Amino acid sequence: MDVPDIPEDVTGQALDRDAHGRLRTLSKDNAEDVARHLVMAGRLIDDDPELAYRHAQVALARGGRVDVVREAAALTAYATGRYAEALREFRTVTRLSGSHAHLALVADCERGLGRPEKALEIAQSADAKGLDPMSRTELDLVVAGARADLHQFDAALLVLDRIKAVDADQAKRVDEARLVIRVAAGLDASGELTGEATTGSEWVDGELSSVADVDEVEVVVYDLEDDDDA
């Protein structure tokens, strides 16, 4: 296996206490090694997701029975667009931990695999009913994206209008998604909507970047006050 380098000053102690504690089932030396690769995966996932994925794969090979290791493998696979692999890993994380905290990402993987209907099924599942407000909002953003994938733009906007963002970052993402859907609806109405849908934040960035000048696009604004269908 190609093992990426780790700076000498990176230690496993940089891993949060709970995650580090879950590595106790490994030998001491192996736990430290796995922890260092997990630290690197966490540091790199935003700026260099491919390298983060490589670190997570090393950790997976050396500690694959630990849920936080599988979680890192899932998150980095998702970040690099390996949606089928990410889906398998997220399901393993759920089996090991009993948590559905990543249900929104599971649904988004289904979108990435071209199965928006499956994403909608996940959002209506029993597992989705117990999500905390933050996780529920994340799932609703995926639902809006799935509706847009199906060209159900009015339903997508209605989902966004019902979201109660829990912080400023989520509120910003909801606003961005709303703009994207309105732009996409305008392009669809004019027959100019092309390309395959992407997932999560990529969907927002990708759809906006595909529009040369948003101000020149005829945006369709739907009146949803009397529409109760989601």
Secondary structure as the mmCIF struct_conf table of DSSP 4:
data_model
#
loop_
_struct_conf.conf_type_id
_struct_conf.id
_struct_conf.beg_label_comp_id
_struct_conf.beg_label_asym_id
_struct_conf.beg_label_seq_id
_struct_conf.end_label_comp_id
_struct_conf.end_label_asym_id
_struct_conf.end_label_seq_id
TURN_TY1_P TURN_TY1_P1 GLU A 8 ASP A 9
HELX_RH_3T_P HELX_RH_3T_P1 GLY A 12 ALA A 14
BEND BEND1 LEU A 15 LEU A 15
HELX_RH_AL_P HELX_RH_AL_P1 ARG A 17 ARG A 22
HELX_RH_3T_P HELX_RH_3T_P2 LEU A 23 THR A 25
BEND BEND2 LEU A 26 LEU A 26
HELX_RH_AL_P HELX_RH_AL_P2 LYS A 28 LEU A 44
TURN_TY1_P TURN_TY1_P2 ILE A 45 ASP A 47
HELX_RH_AL_P HELX_RH_AL_P3 PRO A 49 GLY A 63
TURN_TY1_P TURN_TY1_P3 GLY A 64 ARG A 65
BEND BEND3 VAL A 66 VAL A 66
HELX_RH_AL_P HELX_RH_AL_P4 ASP A 67 ALA A 79
TURN_TY1_P TURN_TY1_P4 THR A 80 GLY A 81
HELX_RH_AL_P HELX_RH_AL_P5 TYR A 83 SER A 97
TURN_TY1_P TURN_TY1_P5 ALA A 101 HIS A 102
HELX_RH_AL_P HELX_RH_AL_P6 LEU A 103 GLY A 112
TURN_TY1_P TURN_TY1_P6 LEU A 113 GLY A 114
HELX_RH_AL_P HELX_RH_AL_P7 PRO A 116 ALA A 123
TURN_TY1_P TURN_TY1_P7 GLN A 124 GLN A 124
BEND BEND4 SER A 125 SER A 125
HELX_RH_AL_P HELX_RH_AL_P8 ALA A 126 LYS A 129
TURN_TY1_P TURN_TY1_P8 GLY A 130 GLY A 130
HELX_RH_AL_P HELX_RH_AL_P9 PRO A 133 ASP A 149
TURN_TY1_P TURN_TY1_P9 LEU A 150 HIS A 151
HELX_RH_AL_P HELX_RH_AL_P10 PHE A 153 ARG A 162
BEND BEND5 VAL A 166 ASP A 167
HELX_RH_AL_P HELX_RH_AL_P11 ALA A 168 ALA A 189
TURN_TY1_P TURN_TY1_P10 SER A 190 GLY A 191
BEND BEND6 GLY A 195 GLY A 195
HELX_RH_AL_P HELX_RH_AL_P12 GLY A 200 SER A 209
TURN_TY1_P TURN_TY1_P11 SER A 210 SER A 210
BEND BEND7 ALA A 212 ALA A 212
HELX_RH_3T_P HELX_RH_3T_P3 VAL A 214 GLU A 216
BEND BEND8 VAL A 217 VAL A 217
TURN_TY1_P TURN_TY1_P12 GLU A 225 ASP A 226
#
